């Protein structure tokens, strides 16, 4: 039985048929060639940008939602397709992924400030999720609770990924992650025995999509009494911070 764990807001490609016909006539292209060109030139960048930006809120919602293991007979993921108008009211599930359409003004969205973008993303996700929940007859309590938890967190997806004390127990290092609309920032914070922060160094700023940043989060290791390292998952990179010096 699937366990629902993932949610996303995606931008459905809408073909510009007039432009595609023009490309076919001018270049002698087949329809699929002209469509691919239209997608790459006019749509791909928008889609990639939205898929990156929506992750800070979708991941926060997932963290609250996955406190419960929601087993069901339908899907492990819900994809909310952002469209300018609803042209398919059917809610379909393919390969364990349930897709649903919601109206979304992408051009207006891109003009908003980051906080407002977060709010709009959450509302679009909720609209789509509610449609699926109602169709399947699921109890909406845990879905609504995750939604409210995101609001109560003020849409901030900030968390300590890992912490580790130094060999002498004199210091404690924390890997602090800030998942925002436009960036995923990773800092190493060092605290003394009283829990007071004595150093805070940003070591990585990455695209806000797990495909870009998750490989950086491998392990945290003290490599000496006063130097700690964040080591990538593949152990090919490391970022070090000394208690009394800078980042290397």
C-alpha positions as a Markdown table, in Angstrom:
| # | Residue | x | y | z |
|---|---|---|---|---|
| 1 | Unk | 0.0 | 0.0 | 0.0 |
| 2 | Unk | 1.5 | 3.4 | -1.0 |
| 3 | Unk | 2.5 | 6.0 | 1.6 |
| 4 | Unk | 1.8 | 9.5 | 0.5 |
| 5 | Unk | 5.0 | 11.6 | 1.2 |
| 6 | Unk | 5.6 | 14.1 | -1.7 |
| 7 | Unk | 3.8 | 17.1 | -3.0 |
| 8 | Unk | 4.7 | 19.5 | -5.9 |
| 9 | Unk | 3.4 | 22.4 | -7.9 |
| 10 | Unk | 4.3 | 22.1 | -11.5 |
| 11 | Unk | 3.7 | 24.3 | -14.6 |
| 12 | Unk | 1.9 | 22.4 | -17.3 |
| 13 | Unk | 3.2 | 23.1 | -20.8 |
| 14 | Unk | 0.7 | 24.9 | -23.0 |
| 15 | Unk | 1.6 | 24.7 | -26.7 |
| 16 | Unk | 1.4 | 28.0 | -28.7 |
| 17 | Unk | -0.2 | 26.5 | -31.8 |
| 18 | Unk | 0.1 | 29.6 | -33.9 |
| 19 | Unk | 3.8 | 29.9 | -33.2 |
| 20 | Unk | 4.3 | 26.2 | -33.8 |
| 21 | Unk | 2.5 | 26.4 | -37.1 |
| 22 | Unk | 4.7 | 29.3 | -38.1 |
| 23 | Unk | 7.8 | 27.3 | -37.2 |
| 24 | Unk | 6.6 | 24.3 | -39.2 |
| 25 | Unk | 6.0 | 26.5 | -42.3 |
| 26 | Unk | 9.2 | 28.5 | -42.1 |
| 27 | Unk | 11.6 | 25.7 | -41.3 |
| 28 | Unk | 9.9 | 22.6 | -42.8 |
| 29 | Unk | 9.8 | 21.0 | -39.3 |
| 30 | Unk | 7.5 | 18.2 | -38.1 |
| 31 | Unk | 5.0 | 19.1 | -35.4 |
| 32 | Unk | 7.1 | 17.5 | -32.6 |
| 33 | Unk | 10.2 | 19.4 | -33.7 |
| 34 | Unk | 8.4 | 22.7 | -33.6 |
| 35 | Unk | 6.7 | 21.9 | -30.3 |
| 36 | Unk | 10.0 | 21.0 | -28.7 |
| 37 | Unk | 11.5 | 24.3 | -29.9 |
| 38 | Unk | 8.5 | 26.2 | -28.5 |
| 39 | Unk | 8.9 | 24.4 | -25.2 |
| 40 | Unk | 12.6 | 25.0 | -24.9 |
| 41 | Unk | 12.4 | 28.7 | -25.9 |
| 42 | Unk | 9.2 | 29.9 | -24.3 |
| 43 | Unk | 8.3 | 27.5 | -21.5 |
| 44 | Unk | 11.1 | 25.5 | -20.0 |
| 45 | Unk | 12.7 | 28.3 | -18.0 |
| 46 | Unk | 9.4 | 29.3 | -16.4 |
| 47 | Unk | 8.8 | 25.7 | -15.4 |
| 48 | Unk | 12.3 | 25.1 | -14.0 |
| 49 | Unk | 12.0 | 28.4 | -12.0 |
| 50 | Unk | 8.6 | 27.5 | -10.5 |
| 51 | Unk | 9.7 | 23.9 | -9.7 |
| 52 | Unk | 12.8 | 25.4 | -7.9 |
| 53 | Unk | 10.9 | 28.1 | -6.0 |
| 54 | Unk | 8.0 | 26.0 | -4.9 |
| 55 | Unk | 10.2 | 23.5 | -3.1 |
| 56 | Unk | 10.8 | 25.6 | 0.0 |
| 57 | Unk | 7.1 | 25.5 | 0.8 |
| 58 | Unk | 6.4 | 22.0 | -0.5 |
| 59 | Unk | 9.3 | 20.6 | 1.5 |
| 60 | Unk | 8.0 | 22.4 | 4.6 |
| 61 | Unk | 4.5 | 21.0 | 4.1 |
| 62 | Unk | 6.0 | 17.5 | 3.6 |
| 63 | Unk | 7.9 | 17.7 | 6.8 |
| 64 | Unk | 4.8 | 18.5 | 8.8 |
| 65 | Unk | 2.6 | 16.1 | 6.9 |
| 66 | Unk | 5.0 | 13.2 | 7.1 |
| 67 | Unk | 4.9 | 13.2 | 10.9 |
| 68 | Unk | 2.0 | 10.8 | 10.1 |
| 69 | Unk | 2.4 | 7.9 | 7.7 |
| 70 | Unk | -0.6 | 8.3 | 5.4 |
| 71 | Unk | -1.2 | 5.0 | 3.8 |
| 72 | Unk | -3.7 | 4.8 | 0.9 |
| 73 | Unk | -4.5 | 2.7 | -2.1 |
| 74 | Unk | -3.8 | 5.4 | -4.6 |
| 75 | Unk | -0.5 | 7.3 | -4.7 |
| 76 | Unk | 2.8 | 8.3 | -3.1 |
| 77 | Unk | 2.8 | 11.7 | -4.6 |
| 78 | Unk | 0.4 | 14.5 | -5.6 |
| 79 | Unk | 1.3 | 16.8 | -8.4 |
| 80 | Unk | -0.7 | 20.0 | -8.6 |
| 81 | Unk | -0.6 | 21.3 | -12.2 |
| 82 | Unk | -0.6 | 25.1 | -12.5 |
| 83 | Unk | -2.7 | 26.1 | -15.5 |
| 84 | Unk | -4.2 | 29.4 | -16.8 |
| 85 | Unk | -7.6 | 27.7 | -17.1 |
| 86 | Unk | -8.9 | 24.2 | -16.2 |
| 87 | Unk | -9.1 | 22.1 | -19.3 |
| 88 | Unk | -9.2 | 18.7 | -17.7 |
| 89 | Unk | -11.3 | 18.2 | -14.5 |
| 90 | Unk | -10.3 | 14.6 | -14.3 |
| 91 | Unk | -8.0 | 13.7 | -11.4 |
| 92 | Unk | -5.7 | 10.9 | -12.7 |
| 93 | Unk | -3.2 | 8.6 | -11.1 |
| 94 | Unk | -0.3 | 7.1 | -13.2 |
| 95 | Unk | 2.5 | 5.2 | -11.6 |
| 96 | Unk | 1.5 | 6.2 | -8.1 |
| 97 | Unk | 1.5 | 9.9 | -9.0 |
| 98 | Unk | -1.9 | 11.7 | -8.8 |
| 99 | Unk | -2.2 | 14.8 | -11.0 |
| 100 | Unk | -4.8 | 17.6 | -10.5 |
| 101 | Unk | -5.2 | 21.0 | -12.2 |
| 102 | Unk | -5.6 | 24.4 | -10.5 |
| 103 | Unk | -5.8 | 27.9 | -11.9 |
| 104 | Unk | -2.6 | 29.8 | -11.4 |
| 105 | Unk | -1.4 | 33.1 | -12.9 |
| 106 | Unk | 2.3 | 32.4 | -13.5 |
| 107 | Unk | 3.1 | 35.8 | -14.9 |
| 108 | Unk | 1.6 | 37.6 | -11.9 |
| 109 | Unk | 3.3 | 35.1 | -9.6 |
| 110 | Unk | 6.8 | 35.9 | -10.9 |
| 111 | Unk | 6.2 | 39.6 | -10.1 |
| 112 | Unk | 5.5 | 39.0 | -6.4 |
| 113 | Unk | 7.9 | 39.4 | -3.5 |
| 114 | Unk | 9.2 | 36.2 | -2.0 |
| 115 | Unk | 6.9 | 36.1 | 1.1 |
| 116 | Unk | 3.9 | 36.5 | -1.1 |
| 117 | Unk | 5.2 | 33.8 | -3.4 |
| 118 | Unk | 5.3 | 31.5 | -0.5 |
| 119 | Unk | 1.7 | 32.2 | 0.4 |
| 120 | Unk | 0.5 | 31.7 | -3.2 |
| 121 | Unk | 2.4 | 28.4 | -3.5 |
| 122 | Unk | 0.8 | 27.1 | -0.3 |
| 123 | Unk | -2.7 | 28.1 | -1.4 |
| 124 | Unk | -2.2 | 26.5 | -4.8 |
| 125 | Unk | -1.0 | 23.3 | -3.2 |
| 126 | Unk | -3.9 | 23.3 | -0.8 |
| 127 | Unk | -6.5 | 23.8 | -3.5 |
| 128 | Unk | -5.2 | 20.9 | -5.5 |
| 129 | Unk | -4.7 | 18.6 | -2.5 |
| 130 | Unk | -8.3 | 19.4 | -1.3 |
| 131 | Unk | -9.6 | 18.3 | -4.7 |
| 132 | Unk | -7.8 | 14.9 | -4.4 |
| 133 | Unk | -8.8 | 14.5 | -0.7 |
| 134 | Unk | -12.5 | 15.1 | -1.5 |
| 135 | Unk | -12.5 | 12.8 | -4.6 |
| 136 | Unk | -10.9 | 10.0 | -2.6 |
| 137 | Unk | -13.0 | 10.5 | 0.5 |
| 138 | Unk | -9.9 | 10.8 | 2.7 |
| 139 | Unk | -9.9 | 12.4 | 6.2 |
| 140 | Unk | -8.7 | 15.9 | 5.6 |
| 141 | Unk | -7.5 | 16.5 | 9.2 |
| 142 | Unk | -3.8 | 15.7 | 8.7 |
| 143 | Unk | -3.7 | 17.6 | 5.4 |
| 144 | Unk | -5.3 | 20.7 | 7.0 |
| 145 | Unk | -3.0 | 20.4 | 10.0 |
| 146 | Unk | 0.1 | 20.4 | 7.8 |
| 147 | Unk | -1.3 | 23.5 | 6.0 |
| 148 | Unk | -1.9 | 25.3 | 9.3 |
| 149 | Unk | 1.6 | 24.3 | 10.6 |
| 150 | Unk | 3.2 | 26.0 | 7.6 |
| 151 | Unk | 1.3 | 29.2 | 8.3 |
| 152 | Unk | 2.1 | 29.0 | 12.0 |
| 153 | Unk | 5.8 | 28.7 | 11.0 |
| 154 | Unk | 5.4 | 31.9 | 9.0 |
| 155 | Unk | 6.4 | 30.0 | 5.9 |
| 156 | Unk | 10.0 | 29.7 | 7.2 |
| 157 | Unk | 11.7 | 26.4 | 6.2 |
| 158 | Unk | 14.7 | 26.7 | 8.4 |
| 159 | Unk | 16.1 | 23.8 | 10.4 |
| 160 | Unk | 19.2 | 22.2 | 12.0 |
| 161 | Unk | 20.2 | 19.3 | 9.7 |
| 162 | Unk | 22.8 | 17.8 | 12.0 |
| 163 | Unk | 24.8 | 18.7 | 15.1 |
| 164 | Unk | 27.9 | 17.2 | 16.8 |
| 165 | Unk | 30.0 | 18.0 | 19.8 |
| 166 | Unk | 33.7 | 18.4 | 19.6 |
| 167 | Unk | 35.9 | 15.6 | 21.0 |
| 168 | Unk | 36.5 | 17.7 | 24.2 |
| 169 | Unk | 32.8 | 18.5 | 24.5 |
| 170 | Unk | 33.9 | 22.1 | 24.6 |
| 171 | Unk | 32.1 | 23.1 | 21.4 |
| 172 | Unk | 29.0 | 22.0 | 19.5 |
| 173 | Unk | 28.7 | 22.4 | 15.7 |
| 174 | Unk | 25.4 | 22.6 | 13.9 |
| 175 | Unk | 24.6 | 22.5 | 10.2 |
| 176 | Unk | 21.8 | 25.1 | 9.8 |
| 177 | Unk | 19.8 | 25.1 | 6.6 |
| 178 | Unk | 17.7 | 28.0 | 5.2 |
| 179 | Unk | 15.4 | 26.8 | 2.4 |
| 180 | Unk | 14.1 | 29.9 | 0.7 |
| 181 | Unk | 12.4 | 30.8 | -2.6 |
| 182 | Unk | 15.6 | 31.6 | -4.5 |
| 183 | Unk | 18.3 | 29.9 | -2.6 |
| 184 | Unk | 19.2 | 27.0 | -0.2 |
| 185 | Unk | 21.8 | 28.3 | 2.2 |
| 186 | Unk | 23.9 | 26.0 | 4.5 |
| 187 | Unk | 25.8 | 27.5 | 7.5 |
| 188 | Unk | 27.9 | 25.9 | 10.1 |
| 189 | Unk | 27.2 | 27.4 | 13.6 |
| 190 | Unk | 29.5 | 26.7 | 16.5 |
| 191 | Unk | 28.3 | 27.1 | 20.1 |
| 192 | Unk | 30.1 | 26.9 | 23.4 |
| 193 | Unk | 29.2 | 24.8 | 26.5 |
| 194 | Unk | 26.6 | 27.4 | 27.6 |
| 195 | Unk | 24.9 | 27.1 | 24.2 |
| 196 | Unk | 26.0 | 30.5 | 23.1 |
| 197 | Unk | 26.7 | 30.9 | 19.4 |
| 198 | Unk | 30.3 | 32.0 | 19.0 |
| 199 | Unk | 30.6 | 31.5 | 15.2 |
| 200 | Unk | 28.2 | 31.4 | 12.2 |
| 201 | Unk | 29.6 | 30.8 | 8.8 |
| 202 | Unk | 27.7 | 30.4 | 5.6 |
| 203 | Unk | 29.5 | 27.7 | 3.6 |
| 204 | Unk | 27.1 | 26.9 | 0.7 |
| 205 | Unk | 24.5 | 28.8 | -1.3 |
| 206 | Unk | 22.7 | 26.6 | -3.8 |
| 207 | Unk | 19.6 | 26.3 | -6.0 |
| 208 | Unk | 16.6 | 25.7 | -3.8 |
| 209 | Unk | 15.9 | 22.2 | -5.3 |
| 210 | Unk | 16.9 | 19.0 | -3.7 |
| 211 | Unk | 18.6 | 17.8 | -6.8 |
| 212 | Unk | 21.1 | 20.6 | -6.4 |
| 213 | Unk | 21.7 | 20.7 | -2.7 |
| 214 | Unk | 21.0 | 17.3 | -1.1 |
| 215 | Unk | 24.3 | 15.8 | -2.2 |
| 216 | Unk | 26.1 | 18.4 | -0.1 |
| 217 | Unk | 24.6 | 17.0 | 3.1 |
| 218 | Unk | 26.6 | 13.9 | 3.7 |
| 219 | Unk | 28.1 | 14.1 | 7.3 |
| 220 | Unk | 29.4 | 16.4 | 9.9 |
| 221 | Unk | 32.7 | 15.6 | 11.5 |
| 222 | Unk | 35.2 | 17.2 | 13.8 |
| 223 | Unk | 38.6 | 16.8 | 12.2 |
| 224 | Unk | 40.5 | 18.3 | 15.1 |
| 225 | Unk | 39.7 | 19.8 | 18.5 |
| 226 | Unk | 38.8 | 23.2 | 17.0 |
| 227 | Unk | 37.9 | 22.4 | 13.4 |
| 228 | Unk | 34.7 | 20.9 | 12.0 |
| 229 | Unk | 33.9 | 19.8 | 8.4 |
| 230 | Unk | 30.7 | 19.3 | 6.5 |
| 231 | Unk | 31.5 | 16.4 | 4.1 |
| 232 | Unk | 29.4 | 15.8 | 0.9 |
| 233 | Unk | 27.5 | 12.6 | 0.4 |
| 234 | Unk | 30.0 | 11.3 | -2.1 |
| 235 | Unk | 32.9 | 12.4 | 0.1 |
| 236 | Unk | 34.3 | 14.4 | -2.8 |
| 237 | Unk | 33.9 | 17.9 | -1.2 |
| 238 | Unk | 34.2 | 19.3 | 2.3 |
| 239 | Unk | 33.7 | 22.7 | 3.9 |
| 240 | Unk | 35.6 | 23.4 | 7.1 |
| 241 | Unk | 35.2 | 25.9 | 9.8 |
| 242 | Unk | 37.6 | 26.6 | 12.7 |
| 243 | Unk | 36.5 | 27.8 | 16.0 |
| 244 | Unk | 38.8 | 30.8 | 15.9 |
| 245 | Unk | 39.5 | 31.2 | 12.2 |
| 246 | Unk | 37.5 | 31.4 | 8.9 |
| 247 | Unk | 36.2 | 29.0 | 6.3 |
| 248 | Unk | 38.6 | 27.0 | 4.1 |
